[in-house]
Amino acid sequence: MNRIILIPALAASLAAPLAAQVALPGVSLPRVGDVLRPVTDTLEDTTRVATDLARDRLRMIDRLVRANRDIIERDAAGEPARKGELLVMDAAADRLVEAEKLGFIVIERDDIDDLGISVTRMRTPRGMSLAKAQALLSATLPDAIISADNLHFQSGRGSGVATQFAAAAGGTASSAEVGMIDGASGASVPVIATRGFASGAPYPSHHGSAIASLLRSAGVARVRVADVYGTDKAGGNALAIARGLGWLVGQGSDVVTISLVGPRNPVLERAIAAARRKGVVVVAAVGNDGPAAPPAYPASYDGVVAVTAVDGKRRALIEAGKALHLDYAAPGADISGLNAKGKRITLRGTSFATPLVAARIARAGTGNWRDALDKEAIDLGRKGVDDTYGRGLVCAPCKGR
């Protein structure tokens, strides 16, 4: 982004001196093209990587759907979702009867009391695609909100096995509770409670363990975990995340960190809005699908603290995704955390920057956290708030070790 801005200025500054000095004897000056070519090549490389990342995302979704046709299907927007199920909000009972006459079946009504929302799960008519059923149900229930149960994916990876993890706090211990929506953590990472919201949950995962270990290493003493994956092939769905969020809010989590990305979903959007009205701060990753990918959710929902990542040299990760807004950056590479077996692994991704920001918010307190983080934030990139680093880098010393 900064290089793009500099190119016109660089070209202008070079053009005038070259025109004035070209006739000076004994002076050998580089041609403008030779000076600009390295910058242009870098921009082309960045664009190519962004395009490749976006294509990789589409290929991943295609492989996932084809390999799990029995449980995953594309919705009307082409996004992966739980097969044969739709989520309905704000539908009158008599209108649901009309839908049942068309072959839709009410599976259950889910009241998430701690968020004050109600969701009706409906099975689609036999043999009808999810996309077609979504259109039909929307036409049948014009005053209701209809959506697929979209899947969300973890936004980071770990590699390598090293020595046993030794916690090193990135700040003073916080008494605030941080809720975590992810896979469950392994036994080596102490948390105060874990509850499952998917088949086979709670089930320890490497990603969830790494997130929990980073929270602990950054000074969070009380971590509560909502496992939305378990062993479910269609885990990480919107309803599971909404249910997990409701439980965390009801149990007293002050801050909730979500290192997952997916498409916009009205059920999850309403759940997050309800949590925020109760004073809960929701922190989410922008994902690792690159800047050419669609805006990531839940990071893009109003009021969610959107987090990107930098490496050990404070460079933005080239694979970092985007959101409709960006709040902060934190270390997301050249750091380490625990896997489900309790071994230290190297980490990379916006997933792992997100709990560090959540820890800083918990330490500051939910009432004045913005001022505290802005005071700590190191301005990177162009001066002021930008769409690469947001308001700046926080938790800069945090390494997760």
C-alpha positions as CSV (number, residue, x, y, z in Angstrom):
1,M,0.0,0.0,0.0
2,N,2.7,2.5,1.0
3,R,4.7,1.6,-2.2
4,I,1.7,2.3,-4.4
5,I,1.4,5.7,-2.8
6,L,5.1,6.5,-3.3
7,I,5.3,5.6,-7.0
8,P,3.7,8.8,-8.4
9,A,5.8,11.0,-6.0
10,L,9.0,9.0,-6.8
11,A,8.5,9.4,-10.6
12,A,7.8,13.1,-10.3
13,S,10.9,13.7,-8.1
14,L,13.1,11.8,-10.5
15,A,11.8,13.4,-13.7
16,A,12.8,17.0,-13.1
17,P,16.4,16.4,-11.8
18,L,17.1,14.0,-14.8
19,A,15.8,16.6,-17.3
20,A,18.0,19.3,-15.7
21,Q,21.2,17.1,-15.3
22,V,21.2,15.0,-18.4
23,A,23.6,17.3,-20.2
24,L,26.1,17.5,-17.3
25,P,29.5,16.1,-18.3
26,G,30.9,13.2,-16.4
27,V,27.6,12.4,-14.6
28,S,26.1,9.0,-15.1
29,L,22.5,8.8,-13.9
30,P,20.2,5.8,-13.7
31,R,17.3,5.7,-16.0
32,V,13.8,6.2,-14.5
33,G,12.8,2.8,-15.6
34,D,15.8,1.2,-13.8
35,V,14.9,3.0,-10.6
36,L,11.2,2.1,-10.7
37,R,11.6,-1.5,-11.9
38,P,12.4,-3.0,-8.5
39,V,9.3,-1.3,-7.0
40,T,7.1,-2.3,-9.8
41,D,8.4,-5.9,-9.6
42,T,7.6,-6.0,-5.9
43,L,4.1,-4.7,-6.5
44,E,3.6,-7.4,-9.2
45,D,4.8,-10.1,-6.8
46,T,2.4,-8.8,-4.1
47,T,-0.5,-8.8,-6.5
48,R,0.4,-12.3,-7.8
49,V,0.5,-13.7,-4.2
50,A,-2.8,-12.0,-3.3
51,T,-4.4,-13.6,-6.4
52,D,-2.9,-17.0,-5.6
53,L,-4.2,-16.8,-2.0
54,A,-7.7,-16.0,-3.2
55,R,-7.6,-18.9,-5.6
56,D,-6.4,-21.2,-2.9
57,R,-9.3,-20.2,-0.8
58,L,-11.8,-21.2,-3.6
59,R,-10.0,-24.5,-4.2
60,M,-10.0,-25.3,-0.5
61,I,-13.8,-24.7,-0.3
62,D,-14.4,-26.8,-3.4
63,R,-12.3,-29.7,-2.1
64,L,-14.1,-29.5,1.3
65,V,-17.6,-29.6,-0.3
66,R,-16.7,-32.4,-2.7
67,A,-15.1,-34.5,0.0
68,N,-18.1,-34.1,2.4
69,R,-21.1,-34.1,0.2
70,D,-23.1,-35.9,2.9
71,I,-22.9,-33.0,5.4
72,I,-21.7,-29.8,3.6
73,E,-23.3,-27.9,0.7
74,R,-23.0,-24.5,-0.9
75,D,-25.6,-21.9,-0.1
76,A,-27.2,-19.4,-2.4
77,A,-24.0,-17.3,-2.3
78,G,-21.8,-20.3,-3.0
79,E,-20.4,-20.4,0.5
80,P,-20.1,-23.7,2.4
81,A,-22.8,-24.5,5.0
82,R,-24.4,-27.4,6.8
83,K,-26.2,-29.5,4.2
84,G,-30.0,-29.5,4.1
85,E,-30.5,-27.0,6.9
86,L,-31.7,-23.4,7.1
87,L,-31.8,-21.0,10.0
88,V,-34.9,-18.8,10.5
89,M,-35.4,-15.8,12.7
90,D,-38.4,-13.6,13.3
91,A,-40.9,-15.9,11.6
92,A,-44.5,-16.1,12.9
93,A,-45.8,-19.6,13.8
94,D,-48.5,-19.6,11.2
95,R,-46.0,-18.8,8.5
96,L,-43.8,-21.7,9.6
97,V,-46.9,-23.9,9.0
98,E,-47.0,-22.6,5.4
99,A,-43.4,-23.6,5.0
100,E,-44.0,-27.1,6.3
101,K,-46.7,-27.6,3.6
102,L,-43.9,-27.1,1.1
103,G,-41.8,-29.9,2.6
104,F,-39.7,-27.9,5.1
105,I,-39.4,-29.6,8.5
106,V,-38.8,-27.8,11.8
107,I,-35.9,-29.5,13.5
108,E,-35.8,-27.5,16.6
109,R,-36.2,-24.0,18.1
110,D,-33.1,-22.8,19.7
111,D,-33.5,-20.0,22.3
112,I,-30.1,-18.5,23.2
113,D,-31.4,-16.8,26.3
114,D,-28.2,-15.0,27.4
115,L,-28.3,-13.1,24.1
116,G,-32.1,-12.8,23.8
117,I,-32.4,-14.4,20.4
118,S,-34.3,-17.3,19.0
119,V,-33.4,-19.4,16.0
120,T,-35.5,-22.1,14.3
121,R,-33.6,-24.8,12.4
122,M,-35.5,-26.1,9.4
123,R,-34.7,-29.1,7.2
124,T,-35.0,-28.5,3.5
125,P,-37.4,-30.5,1.3
126,R,-36.0,-33.8,0.2
127,G,-34.0,-33.6,-3.0
128,M,-33.9,-29.8,-3.1
129,S,-30.6,-28.0,-3.2
130,L,-29.8,-25.7,-0.3
131,A,-29.6,-22.7,-2.6
132,K,-33.0,-23.4,-4.2
133,A,-34.5,-24.1,-0.7
134,Q,-33.1,-20.8,0.6
135,A,-34.8,-18.9,-2.2
136,L,-38.1,-20.7,-1.8
137,L,-38.2,-20.3,2.0
138,S,-37.3,-16.6,1.7
139,A,-40.2,-16.1,-0.7
140,T,-42.6,-18.1,1.6
141,L,-41.5,-16.1,4.7
142,P,-40.9,-12.6,3.4
143,D,-40.8,-11.0,6.8
144,A,-38.4,-13.5,8.3
145,I,-34.6,-13.6,8.2
146,I,-33.4,-16.8,6.4
147,S,-29.8,-18.0,6.2
148,A,-27.7,-21.1,5.7
149,D,-25.7,-22.4,8.6
150,N,-22.4,-21.2,7.2
151,L,-19.1,-22.7,8.1
152,H,-16.1,-20.7,9.6
153,F,-12.5,-21.7,9.3
154,Q,-9.5,-21.3,11.7
155,S,-7.1,-18.6,10.4
156,G,-3.7,-19.8,11.3
157,R,-1.3,-22.7,11.3
158,G,1.4,-24.2,13.5
159,S,4.5,-26.2,12.5
160,G,7.4,-28.0,14.0
161,V,7.8,-29.5,17.5
162,A,10.2,-28.0,19.9
163,T,10.9,-28.1,23.7
164,Q,8.3,-27.9,26.4
165,F,6.5,-24.6,26.5
166,A,7.6,-22.1,29.1
167,A,5.1,-19.3,29.7
168,A,6.3,-15.8,29.5
169,A,3.7,-13.2,30.2
170,G,3.3,-10.4,27.7
171,G,2.0,-8.2,30.5
172,T,0.7,-8.3,34.1
173,A,-1.9,-10.9,34.9
174,S,-5.5,-9.8,34.3
175,S,-8.4,-10.7,36.5
176,A,-10.8,-10.3,33.6
177,E,-12.2,-13.4,32.0
178,V,-11.5,-14.0,28.3
179,G,-13.8,-16.4,26.4
180,M,-12.5,-18.2,23.5
181,I,-14.5,-19.7,20.5
182,D,-12.4,-22.3,18.7
183,G,-11.5,-25.9,19.1
184,A,-10.9,-27.2,22.7
185,S,-7.4,-26.8,24.2
186,G,-5.2,-29.7,25.4
187,A,-4.8,-30.7,29.0
188,S,-1.5,-28.9,29.2
189,V,-3.1,-25.5,28.9
190,P,-5.2,-24.8,32.0
191,V,-8.6,-23.2,31.4
192,I,-11.4,-22.7,33.9
193,A,-14.1,-24.4,31.8
194,T,-14.8,-25.9,28.4
195,R,-18.1,-26.7,26.8
196,G,-18.8,-28.3,23.4
197,F,-21.2,-27.0,20.8
198,A,-20.5,-29.5,18.0
199,S,-20.6,-33.3,17.6
200,G,-17.7,-34.9,19.5
201,A,-17.0,-31.7,21.4
202,P,-15.0,-30.9,23.5
203,Y,-12.1,-32.4,21.6
204,P,-8.6,-31.0,21.9
205,S,-7.3,-29.3,18.8
206,H,-3.9,-27.9,18.0
207,H,-5.3,-24.6,16.9
208,G,-7.5,-24.2,20.0
209,S,-4.5,-25.2,22.2
210,A,-2.3,-22.6,20.6
211,I,-4.9,-19.8,21.1
212,A,-5.4,-20.7,24.7
213,S,-1.7,-20.9,25.4
214,L,-1.2,-17.5,23.9
215,L,-3.9,-16.0,26.1
216,R,-2.2,-17.5,29.1
217,S,1.3,-16.4,28.1
218,A,0.0,-12.8,27.6
219,G,-1.3,-12.7,31.2
220,V,-4.9,-14.0,31.1
221,A,-5.5,-16.1,34.2
222,R,-9.1,-17.0,33.4
223,V,-9.8,-18.6,30.0
224,R,-13.1,-20.2,29.2
225,V,-13.5,-22.2,26.0
226,A,-16.4,-22.8,23.7
227,D,-15.5,-25.7,21.3
228,V,-17.5,-25.2,18.1
229,Y,-15.6,-27.9,16.2
230,G,-15.3,-31.1,18.1
231,T,-15.1,-33.9,15.5
232,D,-17.9,-32.5,13.4
233,K,-17.0,-32.2,9.7
234,A,-19.4,-29.3,9.5
235,G,-18.1,-27.7,12.7
236,G,-17.5,-24.0,13.1
237,N,-21.0,-23.3,11.8
238,A,-22.8,-20.0,12.5
239,L,-25.3,-21.5,15.0
240,A,-22.6,-23.3,17.0
241,I,-20.6,-20.0,17.3
242,A,-23.8,-18.1,18.3
243,R,-24.6,-20.8,20.9
244,G,-21.0,-20.7,22.2
245,L,-21.0,-16.9,22.4
246,G,-24.3,-17.0,24.4
247,W,-22.7,-19.4,26.9
248,L,-19.6,-17.4,27.3
249,V,-21.6,-14.2,27.9
250,G,-23.9,-15.9,30.4
251,Q,-20.8,-17.3,32.3
252,G,-19.3,-13.8,32.6
253,S,-16.6,-13.5,29.9
254,D,-15.7,-9.9,29.6
255,V,-13.8,-10.3,26.3
256,V,-14.3,-13.0,23.6
257,T,-11.7,-13.9,21.1
258,I,-12.6,-15.5,17.8
259,S,-9.8,-16.6,15.4
260,L,-12.2,-17.9,12.8
261,V,-13.4,-16.5,9.4
262,G,-16.4,-17.0,7.3
263,P,-19.1,-15.2,5.2
264,R,-21.6,-12.7,6.6
265,N,-24.3,-14.5,8.5
266,P,-27.4,-12.8,10.0
267,V,-27.6,-15.2,13.0
268,L,-24.1,-14.7,14.0
269,E,-24.3,-10.9,13.3
270,R,-27.3,-10.6,15.6
271,A,-25.6,-12.7,18.3
272,I,-22.5,-10.5,18.3
273,A,-24.6,-7.3,18.4
274,A,-26.4,-8.7,21.5
275,A,-23.2,-9.6,23.2
276,R,-21.8,-6.1,22.6
277,R,-25.0,-4.5,24.0
278,K,-24.1,-6.4,27.2
279,G,-20.7,-4.8,27.3
280,V,-18.7,-7.7,26.0
281,V,-15.8,-6.9,23.7
282,V,-15.5,-9.2,20.8
283,V,-12.1,-9.6,19.1
284,A,-11.7,-11.4,15.7
285,A,-9.0,-12.2,13.1
286,V,-9.1,-10.8,9.6
287,G,-8.0,-14.3,8.3
288,N,-5.2,-15.5,6.0
289,D,-6.8,-15.6,2.6
290,G,-5.0,-12.5,1.4
291,P,-6.2,-9.0,0.5
292,A,-8.0,-10.2,-2.6
293,A,-10.4,-12.4,-0.6
294,P,-13.9,-11.2,0.4
295,P,-14.1,-9.3,3.7
296,A,-13.8,-11.7,6.7
297,Y,-16.5,-12.2,9.3
298,P,-16.9,-11.9,12.2
299,A,-14.1,-9.3,12.1
300,S,-16.2,-7.2,9.7
301,Y,-19.3,-6.9,11.9
302,D,-19.9,-3.5,13.5
303,G,-18.0,-3.0,16.7
304,V,-15.9,-6.1,16.5
305,V,-12.2,-5.4,17.1
306,A,-10.6,-6.6,13.9
307,V,-7.0,-7.8,14.2
308,T,-4.2,-8.4,11.6
309,A,-0.7,-9.7,12.1
310,V,2.9,-8.8,11.7
311,D,6.1,-10.9,11.7
312,G,9.2,-10.5,13.9
313,K,10.4,-7.6,11.8
314,R,7.1,-5.9,12.1
315,R,6.1,-6.5,8.5
316,A,2.5,-7.1,7.7
317,L,1.9,-10.8,6.8
318,I,1.5,-11.0,3.1
319,E,-1.3,-13.5,3.5
320,A,-3.3,-11.4,6.0
321,G,-6.9,-10.9,4.9
322,K,-9.1,-7.9,5.2
323,A,-12.2,-6.7,7.0
324,L,-14.5,-3.8,6.4
325,H,-12.5,-2.0,9.2
326,L,-9.2,-2.7,10.9
327,D,-8.4,-1.9,14.5
328,Y,-5.0,-3.3,15.5
329,A,-2.0,-5.4,14.5
330,A,-0.2,-7.8,16.8
331,P,2.6,-10.4,16.4
332,G,1.4,-13.3,14.3
333,A,4.6,-14.9,13.1
334,D,7.9,-15.7,14.7
335,I,6.0,-16.7,17.8
336,S,5.2,-20.0,19.4
337,G,2.5,-21.7,21.4
338,L,1.4,-25.1,22.6
339,N,-0.3,-27.8,20.5
340,A,-2.8,-30.3,21.9
341,K,0.0,-32.6,23.0
342,G,1.7,-29.8,25.1
343,K,4.6,-29.4,22.7
344,R,5.8,-25.9,21.6
345,I,5.2,-25.2,17.9
346,T,6.0,-22.2,15.7
347,L,2.9,-20.3,14.7
348,R,1.9,-18.1,11.8
349,G,-1.4,-16.4,11.0
350,T,-3.8,-13.7,12.1
351,S,-5.4,-16.3,14.3
352,F,-2.5,-15.9,16.8
353,A,-2.4,-12.1,16.8
354,T,-6.0,-12.0,17.9
355,P,-5.7,-13.5,21.4
356,L,-2.8,-11.2,22.1
357,V,-5.0,-8.2,21.4
358,A,-7.8,-9.7,23.5
359,A,-5.4,-10.2,26.4
360,R,-4.4,-6.5,26.2
361,I,-8.1,-5.5,26.3
362,A,-8.7,-7.7,29.3
363,R,-5.7,-6.2,31.1
364,A,-6.9,-2.7,30.4
365,G,-10.5,-3.4,31.4
366,T,-13.6,-3.2,29.1
367,G,-14.4,0.3,30.2
368,N,-11.3,2.1,29.0
369,W,-9.5,-0.4,26.8
370,R,-9.4,1.7,23.7
371,D,-7.4,4.5,25.3
372,A,-5.0,2.0,26.8
373,L,-4.4,0.2,23.5
374,D,-4.1,3.4,21.5
375,K,-1.5,4.6,24.0
376,E,0.5,1.4,23.6
377,A,0.1,1.1,19.9
378,I,3.2,1.6,17.7
379,D,2.4,3.4,14.5
380,L,3.5,1.4,11.5
381,G,3.2,2.1,7.8
382,R,1.9,5.5,6.9
383,K,1.3,7.9,9.7
384,G,-2.0,7.4,11.6
385,V,-4.7,4.8,11.1
386,D,-4.4,2.8,7.9
387,D,-5.8,-0.3,6.3
388,T,-2.6,-2.4,6.7
389,Y,-1.9,-1.9,10.5
390,G,-5.0,-0.3,11.7
391,R,-4.3,1.9,14.8
392,G,-0.9,0.3,15.3
393,L,0.9,-2.6,16.7
394,V,0.1,-3.8,20.3
395,C,1.7,-6.4,22.4
396,A,4.9,-5.9,20.5
397,P,7.1,-7.8,23.0
398,C,4.7,-10.8,23.0
399,K,6.3,-13.9,21.6
400,G,4.2,-16.6,23.2
401,R,7.1,-18.3,24.8
